[in-house]
Every structure is written in C-alpha cells, then in structure tokens.
Amino acid sequence: MAAVKEFSVQEKLVTICTLQKIDSKIDEINKLRGELPMEVKDLEDEMEGFNTRIAGLEREIKSVKDDINHKKTQQEDAAALLKKYEKQQTNVKNSREFEAINKEIELQELEIKALDKKIKDAKVEIDEYQTLINDTKAKIDDKQEVLSLKQKELQKITEETEKEEKELLLQREKAATAVEPRLLTAYERIRSSFRNGLAVVAVERDSCGGCFNVIPPQRQSDIRLRKKMIVCEHCGRILIDNELSDSVTV
C-alpha cells in the first residue's frame, strides 16, 4: 500500500496561496464584466415580456374582430327579418296581425341599433389595444438600442478575456487538486463569506490584509515561521507573510 504523502505547513500555504491568486485573477475578469451579463439578461427578459404582451394584445384584437364579424352577421340576419316583416305588413288581414308584425319590426330595428353600438364599442376597444401595441413596440425599440450596445460591450470584453480566462480555469483546476481536501473545503467556505473573494491574505503593515485589524507581533512571528496554519481572529481569513505571498506567481 502506497504511503500518503504528508505536506508541510509551508507547502500547504503555497498551494492555497497559488489557488487564491488564480481565483483573484478570475475575479478581476468577472469584475471587468461587472453587471453587464446580468443587465443583458434582464433586458433580454424584459424584451421577451414585451413581445409576449404584444402577442396577447394581438390575440385580443383577433378575438374582438371575430366578435365584430359575428355581430355583423347577426345584423344581416336582423335586416333580412326586418324586410320580411315589412313585406308581411302590407298583407295583414286585421289590426291584431298588424300590431304583432309591427312589434317584430321594432324588435329587429332595436336589435340592429344595439348591434351597431356594440360594433362601434368593439372598434374603440381595438383602437385601444392597438395604441398599447404601438406604445410597447416603441419601448422595444428603445430597449433594443440599449441591449445592442450592452451586448456589443459584453462581447468585446468576453473576446478580450476569453483566452486568459480559459487558461486560468485550467490552472485553477490543477491548483485545486494540489490543495489538501480539508483545506480546500475551508478555503471555499471562507472565500464565499466575503464579497471580494479573499480567503488567503498577507500581513501588511502589521495588519490583516483582509479586514485590516492589527496582528500582534508574536502572531506575526508565528506567521513568518510557517510552522502552523494561522487565521485572523477577527475575520477568519488564512494569514501568510509577505515574503511567501511575493514568491508565489501565477
């Protein structure tokens, strides 16, 4: 059975410092992109929402137009009945028949007028829907202009950094495998706790390079000796000395 290699504290510090420097470079690339990816996504979602709204309004217009056509057919039927009753009115035999037919004529005339009002109201409704569509299309044009600019800006940054980022990601994968699993877990946990992603920091001007709290002289001496893993008692970051930090390049 092969013996598991034991890493010295200094070797562990070098591996974790290397990983941190690679991650910091990747973070710089992401920082360069800034909020652009999110802004582009939000604009694309907003555009999709506008298009969905237009599609819904167009369906409403079609439904109203179908209803208008149905009402026009009803008007034609009512007009046909009106002519029929008017013709019958000339051949009535008594006043009772005349009144009955006259009542039917009045009903058909009222039906035609009622349908006419409904058709006019429906046309107003269509105009309102069309105004909403035009307003939404104007918003789309404005947003499209902004989206195109941001997409071009993001594409430019991506093209400029794509090669470097790929290389860094490969380096990171290799560097992460060199870190002791438990230490890697702790590193990832500490790193995720801070917005700047710094889990490993050097002591600068007698202070923690992460939270800037003063490190006591004896603790600084222990850090320089690299005999044990030391974390900042204020922020929990892993502390290394400047000399070790400067010796690690990626």
C-alpha positions as CSV (number, residue, x, y, z in Angstrom):
1,M,0.0,0.0,0.0
2,A,1.5,3.3,-1.1
3,A,2.1,5.8,1.7
4,V,0.1,9.0,1.6
5,K,2.4,12.0,1.2
6,E,2.4,14.4,4.2
7,F,2.6,18.0,3.2
8,S,4.4,20.5,5.4
9,V,2.5,23.6,6.5
10,Q,4.7,25.7,4.2
11,E,3.7,23.5,1.2
12,K,0.0,23.8,2.2
13,L,0.3,27.6,2.4
14,V,2.0,27.7,-1.0
15,T,-0.8,25.6,-2.6
16,I,-3.6,27.6,-1.0
17,C,-1.9,30.9,-1.9
18,T,-1.5,29.8,-5.5
19,L,-5.2,28.9,-5.7
20,Q,-6.1,32.3,-4.2
21,K,-4.0,34.2,-6.7
22,I,-5.6,32.3,-9.6
23,D,-9.1,32.9,-8.2
24,S,-8.3,36.6,-7.7
25,K,-7.3,36.9,-11.4
26,I,-10.6,35.2,-12.4
27,D,-12.4,37.6,-10.1
28,E,-10.7,40.5,-11.8
29,I,-12.0,39.3,-15.2
30,N,-15.6,38.9,-13.8
31,K,-15.2,42.4,-12.2
32,L,-14.3,43.8,-15.6
33,R,-17.5,42.4,-17.0
34,G,-19.2,44.0,-14.0
35,E,-23.0,43.9,-14.0
36,L,-23.1,43.6,-17.8
37,P,-24.1,39.9,-18.0
38,M,-27.0,40.5,-15.5
39,E,-28.0,43.7,-17.3
40,V,-28.1,41.9,-20.7
41,K,-30.1,39.1,-19.2
42,D,-32.6,41.5,-17.6
43,L,-33.0,43.4,-20.8
44,E,-33.5,40.2,-22.8
45,D,-36.1,39.0,-20.3
46,E,-37.8,42.5,-20.5
47,M,-37.9,42.2,-24.3
48,E,-39.4,38.8,-24.1
49,G,-42.0,40.1,-21.8
50,F,-42.9,43.0,-24.2
51,N,-43.2,40.5,-27.1
52,T,-45.4,38.2,-25.0
53,R,-47.6,41.3,-24.2
54,I,-47.9,42.2,-27.9
55,A,-48.8,38.6,-28.8
56,G,-51.5,38.7,-26.1
57,L,-52.9,42.0,-27.3
58,E,-52.9,40.8,-30.9
59,R,-54.9,37.7,-29.8
60,E,-57.4,40.1,-28.1
61,I,-57.7,42.2,-31.3
62,K,-58.4,39.0,-33.3
63,S,-61.0,37.9,-30.8
64,V,-62.7,41.3,-30.9
65,K,-62.6,41.3,-34.8
66,D,-64.2,37.8,-34.8
67,D,-66.9,39.1,-32.5
68,I,-67.5,42.1,-34.8
69,N,-67.9,39.8,-37.8
70,H,-70.3,37.7,-35.8
71,K,-72.3,40.8,-34.8
72,K,-72.4,41.9,-38.5
73,T,-73.8,38.5,-39.4
74,Q,-76.4,39.0,-36.7
75,Q,-77.2,42.5,-38.1
76,E,-77.6,41.0,-41.6
77,D,-80.0,38.4,-40.2
78,A,-81.9,41.0,-38.4
79,A,-82.1,43.2,-41.5
80,A,-83.4,40.3,-43.6
81,L,-86.1,39.6,-41.0
82,L,-86.9,43.3,-41.0
83,K,-87.5,43.3,-44.7
84,K,-89.6,40.1,-44.4
85,Y,-91.8,41.7,-41.7
86,E,-92.1,44.9,-43.6
87,K,-93.3,42.9,-46.6
88,Q,-95.8,41.0,-44.5
89,Q,-97.0,44.2,-43.0
90,T,-98.6,45.1,-46.4
91,N,-100.6,41.9,-46.4
92,V,-102.1,41.9,-42.9
93,K,-105.8,40.9,-42.5
94,N,-106.5,42.6,-39.2
95,S,-105.2,45.1,-36.6
96,R,-104.0,42.3,-34.3
97,E,-101.8,40.9,-37.0
98,F,-100.6,44.4,-37.8
99,E,-99.6,45.0,-34.2
100,A,-97.8,41.7,-33.9
101,I,-95.8,42.3,-37.1
102,N,-95.1,45.9,-36.1
103,K,-93.8,44.7,-32.7
104,E,-91.4,42.3,-34.5
105,I,-90.2,45.1,-36.8
106,E,-89.5,47.3,-33.7
107,L,-87.6,44.5,-32.1
108,Q,-85.4,43.9,-35.2
109,E,-84.8,47.7,-35.5
110,L,-83.7,47.8,-31.8
111,E,-81.5,44.7,-32.4
112,I,-79.8,46.3,-35.4
113,K,-79.1,49.5,-33.4
114,A,-77.9,47.6,-30.4
115,L,-75.5,45.5,-32.5
116,D,-74.3,48.7,-34.3
117,K,-73.4,50.2,-30.9
118,K,-71.6,47.1,-29.8
119,I,-69.6,47.1,-33.1
120,K,-68.7,50.7,-32.5
121,D,-67.6,50.0,-28.9
122,A,-65.6,47.0,-30.2
123,K,-63.8,49.1,-32.7
124,V,-62.9,51.6,-30.0
125,E,-61.6,48.6,-28.0
126,I,-59.4,47.6,-30.9
127,D,-58.0,51.1,-31.2
128,E,-57.1,51.0,-27.5
129,Y,-55.4,47.6,-27.9
130,Q,-53.5,48.9,-31.0
131,T,-52.4,52.0,-29.0
132,L,-51.0,49.7,-26.3
133,I,-49.2,47.6,-29.0
134,N,-47.7,50.8,-30.6
135,D,-46.5,52.0,-27.2
136,T,-45.0,48.6,-26.4
137,K,-43.2,48.5,-29.8
138,A,-41.8,51.9,-29.1
139,K,-40.5,50.6,-25.7
140,I,-39.0,47.6,-27.5
141,D,-37.2,49.9,-30.0
142,D,-35.7,51.9,-27.1
143,K,-34.7,48.8,-25.1
144,Q,-33.3,47.1,-28.2
145,E,-30.9,50.0,-28.8
146,V,-29.7,49.8,-25.2
147,L,-29.5,46.0,-25.4
148,S,-27.5,46.0,-28.6
149,L,-24.9,48.4,-27.1
150,K,-24.6,46.3,-23.9
151,Q,-24.3,43.0,-25.9
152,K,-21.5,44.5,-28.1
153,E,-19.7,45.8,-25.0
154,L,-20.0,42.4,-23.3
155,Q,-18.9,40.6,-26.4
156,K,-15.9,42.8,-26.7
157,I,-14.8,42.2,-23.1
158,T,-15.5,38.4,-23.5
159,E,-13.4,38.2,-26.6
160,E,-10.6,40.1,-24.9
161,T,-10.6,37.9,-21.8
162,E,-11.8,34.6,-23.1
163,K,-8.3,33.1,-23.8
164,E,-6.9,34.3,-20.5
165,E,-10.0,33.0,-18.6
166,K,-9.7,29.6,-20.2
167,E,-6.1,29.3,-19.2
168,L,-6.8,30.5,-15.7
169,L,-9.7,28.0,-15.3
170,L,-7.3,25.2,-16.3
171,Q,-4.7,26.4,-13.9
172,R,-7.3,26.6,-11.2
173,E,-8.4,23.0,-11.8
174,K,-4.8,21.9,-11.5
175,A,-4.1,24.1,-8.4
176,A,-7.2,22.9,-6.6
177,T,-6.2,19.3,-6.9
178,A,-2.9,20.2,-5.2
179,V,-4.6,21.5,-2.1
180,E,-5.4,19.2,0.8
181,P,-9.2,18.3,0.6
182,R,-10.0,19.6,4.1
183,L,-8.0,22.8,3.5
184,L,-9.7,23.3,0.1
185,T,-13.2,22.9,1.8
186,A,-12.2,25.5,4.4
187,Y,-10.8,27.8,1.7
188,E,-14.0,27.6,-0.4
189,R,-16.1,28.3,2.8
190,I,-14.0,31.3,3.8
191,R,-13.9,32.7,0.2
192,S,-17.7,32.5,-0.2
193,S,-18.1,34.6,3.0
194,F,-16.5,37.7,1.5
195,R,-17.6,39.8,-1.5
196,N,-14.0,40.3,-2.6
197,G,-13.4,36.5,-2.6
198,L,-10.2,36.8,-0.5
199,A,-9.7,33.8,1.8
200,V,-5.9,34.0,1.9
201,V,-4.3,37.3,2.7
202,A,-0.8,38.6,3.6
203,V,0.0,40.6,6.7
204,E,0.5,44.2,5.5
205,R,1.7,47.0,7.8
206,D,1.2,44.8,10.9
207,S,-2.4,44.3,9.9
208,C,-4.6,41.6,8.3
209,G,-4.7,42.2,4.5
210,G,-8.4,41.4,4.6
211,C,-10.1,43.1,7.5
212,F,-7.1,45.5,8.3
213,N,-7.2,44.7,12.0
214,V,-3.8,44.8,13.8
215,I,-2.0,41.4,14.2
216,P,0.0,41.1,17.4
217,P,3.8,40.9,17.0
218,Q,4.0,37.3,18.4
219,R,1.3,36.2,16.0
220,Q,3.2,37.8,13.1
221,S,6.3,35.9,14.1
222,D,4.4,32.6,14.0
223,I,3.1,33.5,10.6
224,R,6.6,34.1,9.3
225,L,7.8,30.8,10.7
226,R,5.2,28.9,8.7
227,K,5.0,26.1,11.2
228,K,1.3,26.2,11.6
229,M,-1.8,27.4,9.8
230,I,-2.9,30.7,11.3
231,V,-6.2,32.5,10.7
232,C,-7.2,36.1,11.5
233,E,-9.0,36.1,14.8
234,H,-11.2,38.9,13.5
235,C,-12.3,37.8,10.1
236,G,-11.2,34.2,9.9
237,R,-9.1,34.5,6.7
238,I,-5.9,32.4,6.3
239,L,-2.8,34.6,7.0
240,I,0.5,34.4,5.2
241,D,3.6,36.5,5.3
242,N,4.5,39.0,2.5
243,E,7.6,37.1,1.5
244,L,5.6,33.9,0.8
245,S,3.0,35.9,-1.0
246,D,5.5,37.6,-3.2
247,S,7.2,34.2,-4.0
248,V,4.0,32.8,-5.4
249,T,3.3,33.9,-9.0
250,V,0.7,32.6,-11.5
